[in-house]
Amino acid sequence: MQLGWLQTFIAVYHTGSFTKAARQLGITQPSVTQHIRGLEGELGKPLFDRTPQGAVPTVEGKALAHDIESSITQINAAIRRHFEQTPSNRPLRIGGPAELVTARLLPSISSLIASGLDVRVSLGESSELLADLKSGHLDIVISTIQPRCRGVDGIPLTDEEFALVAAPQVADGLPAGALAVDGPRALEKVPLIAYAETVPLIRRYWRTVFETPPPEHPAVVVPDLRAVIAAVVAGAGISVVPTYLCTRELACGELVTLIEPELPPINTFYLATRCGSLSDPRLAGLHDLLVEKARDWMPSQV
């Protein structure tokens, strides 16, 4: 039986999730699964029930956690005291949406990285990233929702603007003037490409611009806005996307906007840190650079 298996077991026990435990430990989810299976194999008992709500400890799992938790905590504390990196040289841990991190954040901090700053990036939903920030697993987060939890500071960073887009051939296939006359009814037969089943961006656009709910069932769901844009460029259908992600496609004519609303829908990104953490000069420098660079992130702000 390996010590790492027990450490992984405690992480899953506390987070209730193999995925969250992997993020907390800095390992992959398959590794977490392997550790738990190895431990269960050694003990001959299941330690968790896998449910849609997460990993629920069995009676045996609860008993084991109760007996070993304090010992594992003491072992981990000793390792941190004697062997972990000091606060002054450990990597800074950044969280944010995959698309924004790729297209804007990493290029913006390249100068700091080139000068010697080490970073570790976590990608995911804002609610989970903010929870990791509050618990100390992340140092700074760019969030699509306003931080409202105690112990976390957040400032508005930049706004993303949304557009209803299509490939030119798809736009040309719509009856001339139909969108202006019939509104969203003109789009009922056009496949809708979304990045989530709940169509959040499309829902916001439909309610803001058309003042009506969107279609309930998208034709394609892919959890990456860059993939959504690629599908629209290829002529698969239409979608609502942030304009900063498709600046090139709009400029070269691979995409066209189907309507130019007087007030296009926007969403605000927030830059979040733990209260008091900006006393760290490295984190403060990263924070200030992101605030400065974000002024030029969005096309409407240039």
C-alpha positions as CSV (number, residue, x, y, z in Angstrom):
1,M,0.0,0.0,0.0
2,Q,1.4,3.4,-1.0
3,L,1.2,6.6,0.9
4,G,0.1,8.4,-2.2
5,W,-3.0,6.3,-2.4
6,L,-4.0,7.4,1.1
7,Q,-3.3,11.0,0.2
8,T,-5.5,10.7,-2.9
9,F,-8.2,9.0,-0.9
10,I,-8.3,11.9,1.6
11,A,-8.5,14.4,-1.3
12,V,-11.4,12.6,-2.9
13,Y,-13.1,12.2,0.5
14,H,-13.0,16.0,1.1
15,T,-13.8,17.2,-2.4
16,G,-16.4,14.5,-3.3
17,S,-15.0,14.4,-6.8
18,F,-12.3,12.5,-8.6
19,T,-11.8,15.5,-10.9
20,K,-11.5,18.1,-8.1
21,A,-9.2,15.8,-6.2
22,A,-6.9,15.5,-9.3
23,R,-6.9,19.3,-9.6
24,Q,-6.1,19.7,-5.9
25,L,-3.3,17.2,-6.0
26,G,-1.9,18.3,-9.4
27,I,-2.3,14.9,-11.0
28,T,-4.6,13.5,-13.7
29,Q,-8.0,12.1,-13.1
30,P,-7.0,8.7,-14.4
31,S,-4.2,8.7,-11.8
32,V,-6.8,9.4,-9.1
33,T,-8.9,6.5,-10.3
34,Q,-5.9,4.2,-10.3
35,H,-4.9,5.2,-6.8
36,I,-8.4,4.6,-5.4
37,R,-8.8,1.3,-7.3
38,G,-5.4,0.2,-5.9
39,L,-6.4,1.1,-2.4
40,E,-9.7,-0.6,-2.7
41,G,-8.0,-3.7,-4.1
42,E,-5.6,-3.8,-1.2
43,L,-8.4,-3.4,1.4
44,G,-10.9,-5.6,-0.4
45,K,-13.7,-3.1,0.2
46,P,-15.2,-0.3,-1.9
47,L,-14.4,3.1,-0.4
48,F,-16.7,5.3,-2.6
49,D,-20.0,4.9,-4.5
50,R,-19.7,6.6,-7.9
51,T,-22.9,8.6,-8.3
52,P,-24.1,11.4,-10.7
53,Q,-23.6,13.8,-7.7
54,G,-20.0,12.7,-7.2
55,A,-17.9,10.2,-5.1
56,V,-19.9,9.3,-2.0
57,P,-17.9,7.5,0.7
58,T,-19.1,4.1,1.8
59,V,-19.4,3.2,5.5
60,E,-15.9,1.7,5.2
61,G,-14.6,4.8,3.5
62,K,-15.9,7.1,6.2
63,A,-14.4,4.9,8.9
64,L,-11.0,4.9,7.2
65,A,-11.0,8.7,6.6
66,H,-11.9,9.3,10.3
67,D,-8.9,7.1,11.5
68,I,-6.2,8.3,9.1
69,E,-7.1,11.9,8.3
70,S,-5.1,13.5,11.1
71,S,-2.0,11.4,10.4
72,I,-2.1,12.3,6.7
73,T,-2.5,15.9,7.5
74,Q,0.6,15.8,9.8
75,I,2.6,14.0,7.1
76,N,1.7,16.5,4.4
77,A,2.5,19.4,6.7
78,A,5.9,18.0,7.4
79,I,6.6,17.5,3.7
80,R,5.6,21.1,3.0
81,R,7.7,22.5,5.8
82,H,10.9,20.7,4.7
83,F,10.7,20.1,1.0
84,E,8.2,22.4,-0.8
85,Q,9.2,25.5,-2.6
86,T,9.2,28.8,-0.7
87,P,6.5,31.4,-1.4
88,S,9.0,33.6,-3.1
89,N,9.9,31.1,-5.9
90,R,6.9,28.8,-6.3
91,P,4.9,29.1,-9.5
92,L,1.9,31.4,-9.5
93,R,-1.3,29.6,-10.2
94,I,-3.7,31.2,-12.6
95,G,-7.3,30.2,-13.5
96,G,-9.6,31.2,-16.3
97,P,-11.7,30.2,-19.2
98,A,-9.9,28.1,-21.8
99,E,-10.6,30.5,-24.7
100,L,-9.6,33.7,-23.0
101,V,-6.5,32.1,-21.5
102,T,-5.4,30.9,-24.9
103,A,-6.2,34.0,-27.0
104,R,-5.5,36.8,-24.5
105,L,-4.0,35.9,-21.1
106,L,-0.9,33.9,-22.0
107,P,0.2,36.2,-24.8
108,S,-0.2,39.2,-22.4
109,I,2.1,37.8,-19.7
110,S,4.7,36.4,-22.1
111,S,7.2,39.1,-21.0
112,L,6.9,38.0,-17.3
113,I,7.4,34.4,-18.3
114,A,10.4,35.2,-20.4
115,S,11.9,37.1,-17.5
116,G,11.7,34.0,-15.3
117,L,8.2,33.9,-13.8
118,D,6.8,30.3,-13.5
119,V,3.1,29.9,-13.9
120,R,0.7,27.0,-13.7
121,V,-2.7,27.4,-15.4
122,S,-6.0,25.8,-14.6
123,L,-8.9,26.0,-17.1
124,G,-12.5,25.6,-16.2
125,E,-15.8,27.0,-15.1
126,S,-15.7,30.3,-13.1
127,S,-17.6,28.9,-10.1
128,E,-15.1,26.1,-9.6
129,L,-12.0,28.3,-10.2
130,L,-13.3,30.9,-7.6
131,A,-13.7,28.0,-5.1
132,D,-10.1,26.9,-5.8
133,L,-9.0,30.6,-5.4
134,K,-10.7,30.9,-2.0
135,S,-9.2,27.6,-0.8
136,G,-5.7,28.6,-1.8
137,H,-5.2,26.3,-4.7
138,L,-5.1,29.3,-7.1
139,D,-3.6,32.7,-6.8
140,I,-5.5,34.7,-9.3
141,V,-8.6,34.0,-11.5
142,I,-10.2,35.6,-14.4
143,S,-13.9,35.0,-13.9
144,T,-17.0,35.4,-16.0
145,I,-19.1,35.9,-12.9
146,Q,-18.6,38.5,-10.3
147,P,-16.9,37.2,-7.1
148,R,-19.2,37.4,-4.1
149,C,-17.6,35.1,-1.6
150,R,-15.9,36.3,1.6
151,G,-12.2,36.6,1.4
152,V,-12.0,37.2,-2.3
153,D,-11.5,40.6,-4.0
154,G,-12.6,41.1,-7.6
155,I,-12.4,44.1,-10.0
156,P,-14.0,44.4,-13.5
157,L,-11.3,43.6,-16.0
158,T,-12.8,43.9,-19.5
159,D,-16.1,43.3,-21.4
160,E,-16.6,40.8,-24.1
161,E,-19.2,41.6,-26.8
162,F,-21.4,38.9,-28.5
163,A,-22.4,38.7,-32.2
164,L,-24.8,36.4,-34.1
165,V,-22.6,35.0,-36.9
166,A,-22.8,32.7,-39.9
167,A,-20.6,31.7,-42.8
168,P,-21.4,33.9,-45.9
169,Q,-23.0,31.0,-47.8
170,V,-25.4,30.4,-44.9
171,A,-26.2,34.1,-44.6
172,D,-26.9,34.3,-48.3
173,G,-29.3,31.4,-48.0
174,L,-31.6,33.4,-45.8
175,P,-34.4,35.3,-47.6
176,A,-33.4,39.0,-48.1
177,G,-34.6,41.1,-45.2
178,A,-36.3,38.2,-43.5
179,L,-34.4,38.7,-40.2
180,A,-35.3,42.4,-40.0
181,V,-39.0,41.6,-40.7
182,D,-39.6,38.2,-39.0
183,G,-36.9,38.4,-36.3
184,P,-35.7,35.0,-35.0
185,R,-38.5,33.2,-36.9
186,A,-36.3,33.6,-40.0
187,L,-33.7,31.4,-38.3
188,E,-35.9,28.5,-37.2
189,K,-34.7,26.2,-39.9
190,V,-31.0,27.0,-39.6
191,P,-29.0,24.7,-37.3
192,L,-27.8,26.3,-34.1
193,I,-24.3,25.6,-32.8
194,A,-23.8,25.9,-29.0
195,Y,-21.1,25.3,-26.5
196,A,-23.5,24.0,-23.8
197,E,-26.9,22.3,-23.8
198,T,-28.4,25.3,-21.9
199,V,-27.2,27.7,-24.7
200,P,-26.3,30.5,-22.3
201,L,-24.7,32.9,-24.8
202,I,-27.5,32.3,-27.3
203,R,-30.1,32.7,-24.6
204,R,-28.7,36.0,-23.5
205,Y,-28.5,37.3,-27.1
206,W,-32.1,36.2,-28.0
207,R,-33.5,37.8,-24.8
208,T,-31.5,41.0,-25.2
209,V,-31.9,41.5,-29.0
210,F,-35.1,39.6,-29.9
211,E,-36.8,39.8,-26.5
212,T,-37.8,36.1,-26.8
213,P,-36.4,32.8,-25.6
214,P,-34.0,31.0,-28.0
215,P,-34.7,27.6,-29.7
216,E,-34.6,24.8,-27.1
217,H,-32.5,22.2,-28.9
218,P,-29.2,23.2,-30.6
219,A,-28.1,21.0,-33.5
220,V,-24.5,20.8,-32.2
221,V,-23.1,21.1,-28.7
222,V,-19.3,21.4,-28.3
223,P,-17.7,22.7,-25.1
224,D,-15.2,25.0,-26.7
225,L,-16.1,28.3,-28.4
226,R,-13.1,28.0,-30.8
227,A,-14.7,24.7,-32.0
228,V,-18.1,26.4,-32.3
229,I,-16.5,29.1,-34.5
230,A,-14.8,26.5,-36.6
231,A,-18.1,24.7,-37.2
232,V,-19.9,28.0,-38.1
233,V,-17.0,28.9,-40.5
234,A,-17.5,25.5,-42.2
235,G,-21.2,26.3,-42.8
236,A,-22.7,23.9,-40.2
237,G,-25.0,26.6,-38.9
238,I,-25.1,29.8,-36.9
239,S,-24.1,30.7,-33.4
240,V,-23.6,33.5,-30.9
241,V,-19.9,34.0,-30.0
242,P,-17.6,36.6,-28.4
243,T,-16.3,38.9,-31.1
244,Y,-12.7,38.8,-29.7
245,L,-12.5,35.2,-30.6
246,C,-13.4,35.6,-34.3
247,T,-11.8,39.0,-35.2
248,R,-9.7,37.4,-38.0
249,E,-12.7,35.4,-39.4
250,L,-14.8,38.5,-39.5
251,A,-12.1,40.6,-41.0
252,C,-11.3,38.2,-43.8
253,G,-15.0,37.4,-44.6
254,E,-15.1,33.8,-43.3
255,L,-17.8,34.9,-41.0
256,V,-20.5,37.7,-41.2
257,T,-22.7,39.1,-38.6
258,L,-26.4,38.5,-39.3
259,I,-27.6,41.6,-37.4
260,E,-26.1,44.8,-35.9
261,P,-28.1,45.5,-32.8
262,E,-28.0,49.0,-31.3
263,L,-26.9,47.6,-28.0
264,P,-25.1,44.3,-28.5
265,P,-25.1,42.0,-25.5
266,I,-21.9,42.0,-23.4
267,N,-20.4,40.1,-20.5
268,T,-17.9,41.4,-17.9
269,F,-14.7,39.5,-16.9
270,Y,-13.5,40.0,-13.4
271,L,-10.0,39.7,-12.0
272,A,-10.1,38.0,-8.7
273,T,-7.5,37.5,-5.9
274,R,-7.7,36.5,-2.2
275,C,-7.9,39.4,0.1
276,G,-4.4,40.6,1.1
277,S,-2.6,38.4,-1.4
278,L,-1.4,41.4,-3.5
279,S,1.2,42.0,-0.8
280,D,3.2,39.4,-2.8
281,P,5.2,41.6,-5.3
282,R,5.1,38.9,-8.0
283,L,1.4,38.5,-7.8
284,A,0.9,42.3,-7.7
285,G,3.0,42.6,-10.8
286,L,1.0,40.0,-12.6
287,H,-2.2,41.7,-11.5
288,D,-1.2,45.1,-12.7
289,L,0.0,43.8,-16.0
290,L,-3.3,42.0,-16.7
291,V,-5.2,45.2,-15.9
292,E,-3.0,47.1,-18.3
293,K,-3.1,44.6,-21.1
294,A,-6.8,43.9,-20.8
295,R,-7.6,47.5,-22.1
296,D,-6.6,46.2,-25.6
297,W,-8.1,42.7,-25.4
298,M,-11.5,43.3,-27.0
299,P,-12.1,44.7,-30.5
300,S,-14.7,47.2,-29.3
301,Q,-12.1,48.7,-26.9
302,V,-9.3,49.2,-29.5
